[in-house]
Amino acid sequence: MTDFDWPSFVALVAGLTGRDPDAIERGARLGDDLGLDSLLRMELLVGLAEAGLDAETDAAGAARTAGELFDAAAPSTVTAGAVDAVAAGVAGLAGGRRRGPAGDLRAAPVAPPPVVPAAFSTAQFAFHVPVAEDLAYLYWLATSEGSGWRWRYRGRVPTPEAFNESLWTGVLTQFVVRRRRSQERLGQVVVYDADHESGFAFLAAVFSPPLVGSGVAAGASAAFVRYIFAQWAFRKLYLEVPEFNLPLMASGIGGPLAAEGHLRRHDFSGGRYWDRHILAIYRESVAGPADDGPVPGAF
């Protein structure tokens, strides 16, 4: 083990993100200043964890500046090999991640989780089928000020009875996402309107407001996507993304997310009309043909 200080952290973040080290000051905001959206934050947290830092804590996920992330995730010591790799400028600490034309991160090959019909888990997340004790949390997600306007009701407040009755309407499968260590509820992931004959379905996710843009939601959603492609022979999954939600995943467009449609002034919310973007995740961007496993540049 060796000392792990702020310059080592800056070198690691710069290597993982392709950002200018001089721009990574303690007060630099991960989103506005360093340009890390939810997908890129997910990649950064994974890379930090692989370098030996404790990047799966609540404080690391909630960090908004580089300094807050360092304070939350960086121990006083870390493996000497990780520091040596940083010093050598090896950006491959993130498990083989590669950069797109603009220097953005693309997710590394990750083995699909074990296929278990009722639930599954990863190193960080546990996915459970909703049960009665989850209904109050899901109702809160769908109607709260912090997340309801992003989700299916867009400010409309159904009765709890109507919400419960509609929970499974059109749904192929859905899970409540929990943090594996603490079993804290984090959000909900859903696949709906499945067309098995044509080989596609629609994907949606909502997470507790403090986690929006943190990378936690993107990490859990990516695990869910791998599970779906392992369970069903879909060619692709569609995402219907209102314009006000697009900044959360913009870095993935042209990588794991393909832009397939653009409906202008389609959604009304907050006193104005918004465009709706139709994005798609193709099976080939997650697993190769004949189930050969994940490929580079994929979820």
N, C-alpha and C positions, 0 to 999 in steps of 0.2 A: 504494500500500500504506500501511497505517497500523498503529499499535500495537494489539495485541489482548491485553487483560489479563483478569484474573479477572472483574471486573464485566461486561465485554463477553460473556464466556463464560456467566455466570449469566443475563444477559438473553437470550442465544440459547437456552439450555436451557429457560428459562421460557417463551419464545415458542413453542418447538417442542412442549413437553409440557403446557402449561397449568398447571404447578405454580407455587406461590407462590415468588417469588424469595428471600424471607427464609428459606425452608426449604432452599435450595440452598447449603449450607455445604460446605467442602472434605471434611469427614468424612461427609457425608450418603450413606448407602448407596443405590445406584440402585434396588435392589429393595425392601428393608424400609422405607426412609425415604421415598423418592420414588415408590414404587409402580409401578416400571417392570418389567413382565414381559418375556419374551423378545421378543414382538411389538413392544412399545413401545420396547425398547432398539434393535431393528432400525431402527425409524423414526427414533429419535434419531441413530443413527450415520449414516444416510443424510442426514438434515438437516444434520448437522455437516459431512459431506463436501461437500454442495452449497454450504455457506457458505465453503468453501475450507480447511477443516481436514483434517488427515490422519487420518481416522477409520477407515481400513481396515487398520490395522496390528494385529499380534497383541496389543500392549500395550493398544490401545484396546478391542479385543474382550474382553480379560480384565479390564478395569477393573471394580472393585466399588464404588468411591465416586466422587463428583463430582470430587474433587481428583485422583484417579488418572486419570480420563478427561481432565481438563484437561491434566495433565502429559504424557499420552501423545499427545493429538491436537492440541493448540493450539500453533501456531507463534507466534513473537514478533510477526509481522505477518500480516494477512489483507486481502482486498480492501476498500477503503474503502466500496464499495457495500454489502457485507454488514453492516458495522458500522452504516452509516447506516440500513439497513433494520431492524436490531435496535433502534436508538435510536428509530425511528419506530413500534416496536411491531408490525412486520409479521411475522406468523407464517407468511406464505406462502413463507419461505425454503426450506421443505421441498418445493418443487415443486408446490404446489397441494393439499397435504394439508388435510384438514378434520377437525373434531372432532365426535365423537358427542355425545349428550345429556349424558354425564357428563364431557365434556372430554377423553376419550381420543382418541388419534390414530388416524386411519384411513389406510391406505396411499394414496399418490398414484397417478395413472395412470402406468403404466410400460409401455413398448412391449414386446411379447413378444419373446423372443430369436429369432434366426434358427432356422428349423426344419431341423435336420440329423439324419438318421435315427440315426446311431451315437453322436453326442455333441454337446454344445453348450457355450457359455460365455457369461458375462456379464462386466461390467467387473471384478467381484470374484472370481467362481467359475468353475471349469472342471469339467464333468461328463463322466466317462469310464465306459464299460461295464466292469464288473469283469473283470479278466484274472488269470492265474495268480499274478502278483506281488502282487496285492491280497488274496489269500485269507488270509494270515496276519493282516493288519490287520483284515479283516472278522470273522475268528474272534475276535480280541481284543476288538473292539467288542461281540460277542455274548456274551462270557463274562467280561469283566473286572468287577472289583468296582464300578467307577465307572459302568458303563453297562449291564452285562448284566441287572441286575434291572429295568431299564426296557424291555428289548427282548424279542424273541419267546420266548427260553428261560426268562426269569424265574429265573435262578439255576441252571437245569439246565445241565450241561456235556456236550454231545455230543462224540463223537470227531471229530477233524478230518475224517476220511473221511465220516462221516455228515453233518457240516456242509456240506462241499463238494457232496455229492450232493443236498442239499435246498435249495441256494442259489437255484435257479430254479424250485422247485416252486410252482405257482400264480401265478408272477410274469409280469406283462405287460411291464414294463420296469423297470430299476433302474440306478443310477449310483453310482459312488464320487465324492464331492464333494472337489475339491481347491481350495486357494487358488490363484488364477490366477497371481499373481506368483511364488510360491515353489514351486508344485506340491505343497505339503504336503497330505497327506490330512486331511480334516476330518470326514467322515462318510459315511453311506449313505442314499440315498432310494429308495423302492420304490413301485410301483403293482402291486397284486395283486388276485386274484379279480375280474377285470373281467367285467362282464355287458354286452356290446355291444348285445344286443337291448333290454334295459331302460334302458341308457344310464347306468350308474354303475360305479364301481370303488372300491377301498380304497387309501388313501394311508398310508404309514408312513415314519418317518425316525429315524435314530439318529446321534448325533454324539459325538466324543471328549469325555470327561467335563469337561475344563476349559472347553469351549465351551457347556455347558448353561446356559441362561438369559442368555447373553451377547448375544443378538440375531443372532449369526452363523448359528446353525442356522435361525432364522426367516427370515432373508434368503435363504439357499440354498433352503429349502423353498418359499418364495414363487416363486422363479424356476422351480423344478421344476413347480409347479402351473401356471404360465403355459405352460410347455412341453407339459404333458399336454393341456391344453385346446386347444392349437394343433395337436396331433398327432391327437387322437381326438375324436369327436363326443359325448363324455360330457355328460350333463346336470349331474352332480354327482360329487364325490369324498367318500367317507366316511372319517372318522377314528375309530378305536376307541381311546378314551383312558381308561386306568385313572385312578381318582381321584387317585392320587399324582402323576400327570403333568399334571393339569389346571391347576395354578397357572402352568405355563410358558406357557400360551396363553389364560388367562382373559379378558384384555382384548379378545380378538378375538370373543368370543361376543356376538351381537347386531350384529356388524359383518360381517366376511368369513366368520365361523364361525357357522353356524346350529345350535342345539341341537335334535336330532331324537329322541333316545332316552336313557333313563336306566335302566340295569340295576342294581338294588340288590344289594349284597353279592355281586358277580359274580366278582371275582378274589381269590385268596388269595395274599398275599405278606407277608413280614416278620412272620409270626405273627398276622395278622388278615385279615379280609375287607374288600375295597374295592369301591366302586361302579364301574361302567364307564359312561362317557358316550359317546354316539354323536353326533358332530358332522359337519356337512356343509359343503362349499364348493361353491356353485352356480356354474355357468358365468356367469350374469348378474353375479356379483360380481367376475368377472375380465375377461370380454370381453362386449361387447354382442351382441345377436342379429345374425346375418349377418356375424359376424366384423368388427364395426366397431372393434374395439380395446378396451383396458381402459377401465373407467369409474371415477369417483371412488368412494372408500370401498371399494376392492377390494385384493386382493393385487397 
